[in-house]
Amino acid sequence: MPVTVRSFAKINLGLCIGPARPDGFHELRTVYQTIGLNDLITVRVAKGAGIEIRSADPRVPTDSGNTCYRAVERAMEALGARGRVTIEIEKRLPVQGGLGGASANAVAALLALEKVLRKRLSQAERLRIAAEVGSDLPCFLVGGTALGVGRGEVVFPLEDLPTMPCVIATPVIGVSTPRAFADWDELMARAERASERSTGGDARTYASSGKLTVVTPSDRIKRFGHVLSAWLSDASGASARGGSRAESLLLDLVRTGIENDFERVVFPQYPELRDIKGVLERAGALYASLSGSGSALYGLFRTRDAAKRAVAKLKEAGVPAQVTSTLTRAQYWKKTFN
């Protein structure tokens, strides 16, 4: 029998880009947060061999380049299973939106495959397969609020942020993640050259608000880690003391100055995305940001009514937007299969 599961999106609460690694990736630090928007993934296994991808969305690849294909191929081998696997993708999330749609699809396909075959991989094996296929995949094997390190593929569950109304704006712009990383590297190189000219030294720098600050990419990663460590310590202490958690975790995180580095290279190229963030902030968002490399942006709000008013303002400006909510880890897993 076919199995259908929900494939939920994620947003990034801050994203710090560190130095380039020998494997060609960048060292990253981010906080992943799953949200209620989703695609639908249906998996069937019949007699035969091979993997078939079906989707009514022409932007979805249907060959071995699809993340679902690669995840299922590895899972079939790990499970020692045979058969022809058909994966149907009902696309509701934007492609190249920074919401992790393709990565979430792959994890959903893997989970649905296990249900169809009535076999289950260990969590360690799931995470190994996920990390081999893509950097964002492992966060969807955790759900809720999670810390991403390495190239983003090493994930650790954090204390869940409370469920909050969330506005997702999805302008019709495709931002290439590889291009965004290349632009970031060029920004760092320009800042370094400028620093060398001004100081006569070889100190690495980065640009922030038009000013040069002497700091290496590794230092930036360490600083981000210190910020998160302090936030988590404060969160743990607050939990021990009891009291309302309604907004404090998020507000404490926002006060750390956490931000998405991609905004520094994406906004200059697409100023309309900066304008959308401004609309969210003026509408009362507790926190607004680009998600991943974009082009989707989000805002977190105190109330659903406030979120609806923000959506109305965005739609007046011609920007597609909708209200959803963040998902705790328990909600994520319950809703995935129901």
PyMOL commands that set and color helices and strands:
alter all, ss='L'
color gray80, all
select helices_A, chain A and resi 67-79+101-117+123-133+137-141+177-199+217-241+248-255+263-269+271-282+304-316+329-336
alter helices_A, ss='H'
color red, helices_A
select strands_A, chain A and resi 3-20+26-46+51-55+84-90+145-149+154-157+165-169+205-208+211-214+287-290+297-300+321-325
alter strands_A, ss='S'
color yellow, strands_A
deselect
rebuild
show_as cartoon
